[in-house]
Amino acid sequence: MTFDAWKFAASTLRLELYGRGKDYAPGLSFSSLARATHDTIDEPSYDNTNMRGRWHVQAVGRSFDVLVMREAVHGNKHTYYYTRVMARIPRPLFVGLLFSNPRPMDPLFGPPNPMSGERELDGRFSFVAAYPDEALAILRRAVAPPNDAVDHLLAAAERCREVTVTDTSVEVLENFTADPAAIAPMLHTATALAAILSLRRPPLPRNATEALVVEALRGFASRTRLTLDADTLSVRGHLGSVAVEMRTESEEGRFFTCLTLTPAKPLELGLRLTRQGTFQFVANLFGSRDVTVGDEDFDATFVVKGRDEAQVRAFFSANTEGRRAITALGKQAGVWLTDEGLSVEWRTILGDAELTAFTPQLMSIVALLDPSAVTSPYR
């Protein structure tokens, strides 16, 4: 089977091909895996490209972010290939959930947990959660609709080789296929379950983690005059022409804050900036050369690549405050800057005090991405 079949599948399913930013590992958030490179890859293949886009669920009248990837599992003598489909749960569950078909060789999941209270699920799925009571309330059968989460989980387990639910995504796995007629049912299964789970969470009381997130994001939204989205517990809006999204993700039962900044127009520098020692394989996909800016602190913090060294250096030299803000950020969080924008992951939840301190940095970085942007928090 050639890579053309993968491209044909993406086109048929109306998904886009993106360079892979991170290989799959159990429990990784949708955000981590969807971080991608959109530039031309020297030698595109199944192994370095994912499909990404949105898939419509007729029953709820909305579309869901989805990701399709080929996964390689290396055994002692053979390598096995699978197709994994992920659907983002738009309203994170915030229970620190890792719920999957039993995988005895995977220490993250452990043995099947009999606590679900649903006999059909007990023994078929492994269960781990930071907030077990809330997680069980989501997964158990309910009298009021939507009450078919269990039925969908069981049906998915019958249809698919593997089913996994985390706070932010539903995943289904099958033996590798690039046939769009085989991938489409996987997309239907994952998005339908994501829709049900996102509806099951809001009626439950907020736990301590959610309460902290809501208060911190409310203050951040007020200071920046962005909009708090109560449905997804995120902050969205624009600073000048730069789109801003601040949200909370969960990975392997841990919660953390994420930020995405997207300029109205790509930077067109062939830019790849990552922290020193972070995901070097991403940068190695590209034939561009390392760039040093001449700022000792900045150059020691990041690996920078671009098509034209002089243009990249000029970009960072034009805004000293923005460069220093990104440098400071890179010492406390994961930072990825490409032509498409900036992605930041703190490995913890930022409270109100941390977000207050970060706001001036944010404005400086926005000005770096778009010098014409209005960067005052009181715009």
C-alpha positions in Angstrom: 0.0 0.0 0.0 1.5 3.3 -1.0 1.4 6.7 0.7 -1.0 7.8 -2.1 -3.7 5.7 -0.4 -3.2 7.7 2.8 -3.5 11.0 0.9 -6.6 9.7 -1.0 -8.2 8.7 2.4 -7.6 12.2 3.8 -9.1 13.8 0.7 -12.1 11.5 0.7 -12.8 12.1 4.4 -12.2 15.9 4.0 -9.4 15.9 6.4 -6.0 17.6 6.1 -2.6 16.0 6.2 -0.2 17.4 8.7 3.3 16.6 9.7 3.3 14.6 12.9 4.6 16.6 15.9 4.6 13.8 18.5 4.3 10.0 18.4 1.4 8.3 20.2 1.8 7.1 23.8 -1.0 5.9 26.1 -2.7 8.8 28.0 -1.4 11.6 25.8 -3.8 14.5 25.4 -5.4 15.3 22.1 -3.7 18.7 22.3 -0.2 17.1 22.5 -0.8 14.8 19.6 -2.6 17.3 17.4 0.3 19.7 17.6 1.6 19.5 14.1 3.8 20.9 11.3 2.0 22.2 8.3 5.0 22.9 6.1 6.1 20.5 3.3 8.0 17.5 4.7 11.0 16.3 2.7 9.7 12.7 2.5 6.1 12.5 3.6 5.0 9.0 4.8 2.6 7.2 7.0 5.1 7.6 9.9 5.4 11.4 9.8 1.9 12.6 8.8 -1.5 12.6 10.5 -4.9 13.4 9.2 -6.6 16.2 11.1 -9.9 18.0 10.8 -13.5 18.0 12.0 -16.2 15.3 11.9 -19.9 16.1 12.1 -22.2 14.2 14.5 -25.7 14.4 13.1 -27.4 13.5 16.4 -26.1 16.5 18.3 -25.8 18.9 15.3 -22.1 19.7 15.8 -18.7 18.8 14.6 -15.8 17.5 16.6 -12.0 17.8 16.2 -10.5 14.5 15.1 -7.1 13.0 14.4 -6.2 9.9 12.4 -2.7 8.4 12.6 -0.8 5.3 11.8 0.7 3.7 15.0 3.6 1.4 15.0 4.1 -1.1 17.9 7.4 -2.8 18.0 7.6 -6.4 19.2 10.6 -8.7 19.7 10.6 -9.9 16.1 7.9 -7.9 14.3 6.5 -4.4 14.1 2.7 -4.2 14.1 0.8 -1.3 12.5 -2.6 0.1 13.5 -4.9 3.0 12.6 -5.8 5.1 15.6 -8.7 7.6 15.5 -9.1 10.3 18.2 -12.0 12.6 18.8 -11.6 15.6 21.1 -14.2 15.9 23.9 -15.0 19.6 23.7 -16.1 19.9 27.3 -13.2 18.3 29.2 -14.3 15.8 31.8 -11.8 17.0 34.5 -11.8 13.8 36.4 -8.3 12.6 35.6 -9.7 9.7 33.6 -7.9 6.9 31.9 -10.4 4.2 30.8 -9.5 1.5 28.3 -9.8 -2.1 27.2 -7.5 -4.1 29.5 -3.9 -3.9 28.2 -2.0 -6.2 30.6 1.4 -5.2 29.3 0.7 -1.5 29.8 1.6 -0.4 33.4 -0.3 2.9 32.9 -3.6 1.0 32.9 -3.1 -1.8 35.4 -5.6 -4.6 36.0 -9.3 -4.2 35.2 -11.0 -2.2 38.0 -14.4 -3.7 39.2 -15.7 -0.4 40.6 -17.8 0.8 37.6 -20.9 -0.8 39.0 -21.8 -1.9 35.4 -21.3 -5.6 35.0 -20.9 -5.3 31.3 -18.0 -3.0 31.7 -16.3 -4.8 34.6 -13.5 -7.0 33.4 -13.5 -5.5 30.0 -12.1 -2.0 30.7 -9.3 -0.7 33.0 -10.2 2.3 35.0 -8.1 5.0 36.7 -9.3 8.4 37.8 -8.2 11.3 40.0 -11.8 11.8 40.9 -13.3 8.3 40.9 -16.9 9.2 42.1 -17.3 11.8 39.3 -15.8 9.5 36.7 -18.2 6.7 37.7 -21.1 9.1 37.5 -20.2 9.9 33.9 -19.6 6.3 32.9 -22.6 4.5 34.6 -26.0 4.2 33.1 -28.2 7.2 33.8 -31.9 7.5 34.1 -32.0 10.8 32.3 -30.6 11.2 28.8 -27.9 11.0 27.6 -28.0 7.6 29.2 -26.4 5.4 26.6 -22.7 5.9 27.4 -22.4 2.3 28.5 -24.1 1.0 25.4 -21.8 3.0 23.2 -18.7 1.9 25.1 -19.8 -1.8 24.7 -20.6 -1.4 21.1 -17.3 0.3 20.4 -15.5 -2.5 22.2 -17.3 -5.0 20.0 -16.5 -3.1 16.8 -12.9 -2.0 17.5 -9.8 -3.6 18.6 -9.3 -1.1 21.4 -11.2 1.8 23.0 -9.8 4.4 25.3 -11.4 7.4 27.0 -9.5 10.2 28.7 -10.6 13.6 30.0 -10.1 15.2 26.6 -10.5 12.5 23.9 -12.1 9.2 22.8 -9.7 6.9 20.9 -10.5 3.8 18.8 -7.9 1.5 17.3 -8.0 -1.0 14.5 -5.5 -3.0 12.4 -3.9 -0.6 10.0 -6.0 0.6 7.1 -5.9 3.5 4.7 -9.3 2.7 3.3 -11.7 5.7 3.9 -14.6 3.3 4.0 -13.0 1.6 7.0 -11.8 4.8 8.7 -15.2 6.6 8.5 -17.0 4.1 10.9 -14.1 4.6 13.4 -14.6 8.4 13.2 -18.4 7.9 13.8 -17.7 5.7 16.8 -15.2 8.1 18.4 -17.2 11.3 17.8 -20.5 9.8 18.9 -19.0 8.7 22.2 -17.3 12.1 22.6 -20.6 13.8 22.1 -22.3 11.7 24.8 -19.5 12.1 27.4 -19.3 15.9 26.9 -23.1 16.1 27.7 -22.8 13.8 30.7 -20.3 16.0 32.6 -21.9 19.4 33.0 -24.7 18.4 35.3 -22.2 17.1 37.9 -20.9 19.5 40.6 -17.5 21.0 39.8 -14.6 19.4 41.6 -11.7 21.3 43.2 -9.7 21.3 40.0 -12.5 22.8 37.9 -13.2 25.5 40.5 -9.5 26.6 40.4 -9.5 26.6 36.6 -12.8 28.6 36.4 -11.7 31.3 38.8 -8.2 31.7 37.2 -9.6 31.8 33.6 -12.3 34.3 34.6 -9.7 36.7 36.0 -7.5 36.2 32.9 -10.4 36.9 30.6 -11.3 40.0 32.5 -7.8 41.4 32.3 -7.3 40.7 28.6 -10.9 41.3 27.6 -11.1 37.9 26.0 -14.2 35.7 26.3 -14.6 32.9 28.9 -16.3 29.9 27.3 -18.1 28.2 30.2 -19.0 25.2 28.1 -15.3 24.2 27.4 -13.8 26.0 30.4 -11.5 27.9 28.1 -10.7 31.6 27.1 -10.9 32.6 23.5 -10.7 35.8 21.4 -8.4 38.0 19.6 -5.6 40.4 20.6 -5.3 42.5 17.4 -5.3 40.0 14.6 -3.8 37.2 16.7 -6.3 34.5 17.8 -5.8 33.5 21.5 -7.0 30.3 23.2 -6.2 29.4 26.8 -7.5 26.1 28.0 -6.9 23.2 30.5 -5.9 19.8 29.3 -5.5 16.4 31.1 -2.7 13.9 30.3 -2.2 10.6 32.2 -4.5 11.9 35.0 -2.6 15.2 35.4 -4.1 18.6 34.6 -2.2 21.4 32.9 -2.7 24.8 31.2 -2.3 25.3 27.4 -2.1 28.4 25.3 -2.3 28.7 21.5 -1.6 32.0 19.6 -2.5 32.0 15.9 -1.6 35.0 13.7 -4.0 36.0 11.0 -1.3 35.2 8.4 1.4 32.5 8.6 4.9 34.0 9.2 6.3 32.4 6.0 9.8 31.9 7.5 9.8 28.0 7.5 10.1 28.6 11.3 10.6 25.8 13.8 11.4 26.8 17.4 11.5 24.3 20.2 13.2 24.1 23.6 16.7 22.7 23.6 16.4 18.9 23.8 12.6 18.9 23.2 11.3 16.9 20.3 14.4 17.3 18.2 13.0 14.7 15.8 10.4 17.3 14.7 13.1 19.7 13.6 15.1 16.9 11.9 12.2 16.3 9.5 13.1 19.5 7.8 16.2 20.4 5.7 16.5 23.9 7.1 19.5 24.9 9.2 19.9 25.9 12.8 19.7 29.7 13.4 21.3 31.7 16.2 19.9 35.1 16.9 22.8 36.5 18.9 21.0 36.7 22.2 22.9 34.3 24.4 20.0 33.5 26.7 17.6 33.0 23.8 20.1 30.8 21.9 20.8 28.7 24.9 17.1 28.1 25.5 15.8 27.2 22.0 16.7 25.3 18.9 15.6 27.5 15.9 15.3 26.5 12.3 14.2 28.4 9.3 14.5 28.6 5.5 16.5 31.8 5.5 18.8 32.4 8.5 18.9 36.2 8.0 15.1 36.6 7.8 14.6 34.5 11.0 17.3 36.5 12.8 15.7 39.7 11.7 12.3 38.5 12.9 13.5 37.9 16.5 15.8 40.9 16.5 12.9 43.3 15.6 11.2 42.9 19.0 13.5 42.6 22.0 10.6 42.5 24.5 8.9 39.7 22.6 12.1 37.7 22.3 12.8 38.0 26.0 9.2 37.1 26.9 9.4 33.9 24.8 12.8 33.1 26.4 11.4 33.5 29.9 8.4 31.4 28.9 10.7 28.6 27.6 12.3 28.2 31.0 9.0 27.3 32.7 6.9 25.7 30.0 7.0 23.7 26.7 7.1 26.2 23.8 6.6 25.4 20.1 6.7 28.3 17.6 6.0 27.7 13.9 4.8 29.8 10.9 1.3 28.8 12.0 1.6 30.2 15.6 2.7 29.5 19.1 1.8 26.6 21.3 2.6 26.6 25.1 2.1 23.8 27.6 2.7 24.4 31.3 2.9 21.1 33.2 0.6 22.4 35.9 -2.5 24.4 36.2 -1.9 28.2 36.3 -3.8 29.9 39.1 -4.9 33.5 39.1 -1.5 34.8 40.4 0.4 33.0 37.7 -1.9 34.2 34.9 -1.7 37.7 36.2 2.1 37.6 36.1 2.0 36.1 32.6 -0.3 38.7 31.0 2.4 41.3 30.2 4.5 38.5 28.6 1.5 37.5 26.5 1.2 41.1 25.2 4.8 41.2 24.2 4.6 37.8 22.4 1.5 38.9 20.6 3.4 42.0 19.4 6.2 39.8 18.1 3.7 37.7 16.1 1.9 40.8 14.8 3.6 44.2 15.3 0.3 45.9 14.4 -1.7 44.1 17.0 -3.2 46.0 19.9 -1.4 44.6 22.8 -2.8 46.6 25.8 -4.7 44.4 28.2 -7.1 47.4 28.5 -7.8 47.6 24.7 
